[in-house]
Amino acid sequence: MINGKKIVVVLPAYNASETLEQTYKEIPFDIVDDVVLVDDASPDNTVEVGKALGIKHIIRHEKNRGYGGNQKSCYNKALEIGGDIVVMLHPDYQYTPKLVHSMCYMIANDVYPVVFGSRILGKGALKGGMPMYKYIANRFLTLTQNILINQKLSEYHTGYRAFSADVIRAIDIEAGSDDFVFDNQMASQIFMAGFEIGEVTCPTKYFEEASSINFSRSVTYGLGVLATSLRHRLHMWGIVKSKIYRSPKNG
């Protein structure tokens, strides 16, 4: 807890049994109050590892809902248990939990309502082993997104994100995709709702156990990202209104 704000770390998991313990043990529990683990119908024993670690809030999807569907369960549960600041941390140990302090302090002290851990600020991405084709695609997509959305993020594709609960409540996360493009849709929703996103430099690790999508899925993801950014621009201009920007209260 920081400044009276309850901090909840959410772990969207799929086949994370080999890396979950290492990730969990580096979570800074001097400020983190609760952890939510959502297992997206993994064929491994991720849930059993989570229970052995003593994680109280564990959800297991009976059918695979996809990366976006997993996050929706994460955020809904975090709000249900009273989280004021919600941090999404991948349990595959690709991102260091040691940045939770910095990200949460920025939100708790009203510097930014949302903070991304950026692999692109500095040299963290290539140094950590990001494949060159993914790095080039990341830079191209981010440049295009910044132009269409009229923002200046260093990257939109990080899986390390912290949110004020007020931001999550203000946007309609259920209107987003259940697939990987959900991350970009959520960022677009946040900007459309008038919130700002801060960034911190984040080292990253690419290794066999770390989750990663293949080239074919990457292409599908990239096309989805471009479509999201174009939809954002058309909505801003009032040419084509998109349902993902509706208020969750107003429908």
N, C-alpha and C positions, 0 to 999 in steps of 0.2 A: 504494500500500500504506500502511495506517495500523496501527500497533501490530502489525506482522507479519501483518496480514490482507490477503489478495489481493482487490482490488476489480475486479469485472467489470460493465461497462455493457452492457445488452442493448437492442437497437433492433428492436422489432416493426414491420416496414414493410409498407406497401401503397401503391403509387404515390407513393413518397417521393423520386423522383429530383430534384425541384426544390428540396427543402429539406434533403436528407440532408447535403450538404457543409457548409452553415451550422451545422447541429446538431453534426456531428462535430467541426468545428474549435473549438467552444466547450467541448468535453469537457475537464475539467481532468486532463491526463495527468501532472501532478505526483503524483497519487495513484492514478489509474486505471491498472490493469495490462493489461487486455484489453477488447476490444469484440467483441460478437457481433451480427451483423446477420442477421435472419431475414426473408426476403422471401416474402410469402404469395401467390405466383403472380401478381405484378403484371404488367400488360400493358406497363408502361413499362420504362425501363432502370435501375431501382434497383440491381440487382446489379452492373451495369457501373460505376456511379458508386461503389459501395462498394469494388470492386476497385481503381479508380483512386485512391481515398483510402488504400489500403493496409490495409484491414480484413482481418485474417487469417482470422477465423472467420465465414464466410458460408454460410448455409443457404438454399436456395430450394425452397419447396414446389412440386411439379409441379401440384398441384391446390389451390385455395383452401381452407384449413382453417378460416377464421374467426379473429376476434381472439383468442379464447380458445385455439384450437389453435396460433396463432402464439406466444403466450406460453409454452405448454407446451414448445415446441421451444426457445425462448429460455432458459428456466430449466434444462431438462435439459442443454443444452450448457454453460451457465455452471457447473453443478455438475461436469460431465465434465472441464472444464479447470481445476478446482480453486478456483473462486471461493469466498471466505469471506463476502463482502458482494456482493449482486447488486442493481444499480439498473436498473429499467425506465424508459427514457426514450423518449418518442415521437420519431421522426425527422422529424416534420412541423414542428418548431420552435415548437410551441404552448407548450411549457414550456422555461424557460431551463436549460441544462446547468450554469449557475453555482451552482446549489444543491446539486450533487453533494457538494461539500465538507461542507456543514452536515449533510446527511442521513447521510453515511457516518461522520462523526465521532461522531454520536449513537449509532450502532450499534457502532462500534469501541471506544467507551469505555463500553459496557454501560449506556447511559442507556435506550435502547429497542431491542428486537430488530427492529422494523419501523418505518419512518418514511414518512408520506405527505406529498407536497407539496400543501397545501390552497389552492385558489383562493378559498375562502369566508372564511377568516381575513383580516381587513382588507377591502379593496374591490377585490381583484385581478380577480375574475370580471367584474363589470359594467364596470369600467374598461378591461379588455382586450377588451371587445366581446361577451361572452357574451349570446346572445339572451335577452330577458326571460322567454320561456316556459320556456327551459331553466333559468334561474336559479330561477324559482318552483318548477318541478318538482324541482330539486335540493334546495331547502330542505324541501319537503314530504316527499320520499322520505327524506331524512336524518333528519328529526324522527321519522318513523314507524319507521325502522330503529333509531334510538337507543332508542326505547321498547320495541320487540320484542326487541332484542338486549341491552338494558340496558347501553349504552355511551354515550359522549359525544363522538363525533367531530364535527368541523365539516362534513365531507363524506366520503362513501364512493365518490364517482364520479370522483375524480381518476385520471389515467393516469400519474402521476409517483410511483413507489413504490420504496423501498429495503428489502431484506430481508437478515437474517442467513441464511446458507446452512442453518443448523440449523433455522430455521423452515420453509423450503421442504421439507426432508427429513422434517419431522415431520408434514406434512399430505399428503393424497393429491390432488395437483393433477390427475392424470389422471381423477379422478372428476368433475371440474367440466365445465361446458359448453364447447363450442368457440366459442360466440357471445359477445356483449358482456357478458352477465351473469356471465361467468367472474370478472371483477374482484370483484364483490360476493360471489360464492360463496367466493372465496379469502379475503376479509376475514372472512367468517363462519367459515370453517374455522380461521383464525388465532385468533380470539377463543375459539372452542370448544375449541381446544387449550391455552388458558390463557396465551397471549402477549398483550402489550400493544402498542398502536400509538401512536407519537408523531406529531406534525404540525409542519410548518414553513409559514410563509406563503409562497405562491408566486404571483407574477404570471403572467398567461397572455395569449395573443394569439389572436384569432380573425380569420382572413383567408382568402382564397379557396383557397390551397394547403393550409391546415390541415385535417386530417381531421375529419369530423363526420358523424353519422348524421342522416338526415332525420326528419321528424315521425313518420311511420308506424313506423319502426324505434325511435324514442324511446319511443313508447307500448308497443311490445313489450318493450323493455328495462325500462321502469318496472314493468310487470306482473311481469316476471321477478324484479326486485329485491324487490318486495313478497312474492312467493312464497318467495324465499330467506329473507327475514327471518322469515316465518311458520314455515317449516320449521325454522329455527334455534330459535325459541321452543318448538315442539312437541317437538323433540329434547331440549331442556333439561329439559322437563317429563317426558320419558320416555313421551310419548303416542304419537308416531310417530318411529321411528328412521330416520335418513337415511344412505344409503351414503356421502355426500360427507364425512362426519365420521369415517370409518373410518381407522385407521392404515395407511399404505402398506406397512408391514412385516407387519401382521396380516391385511390383505386384508378 
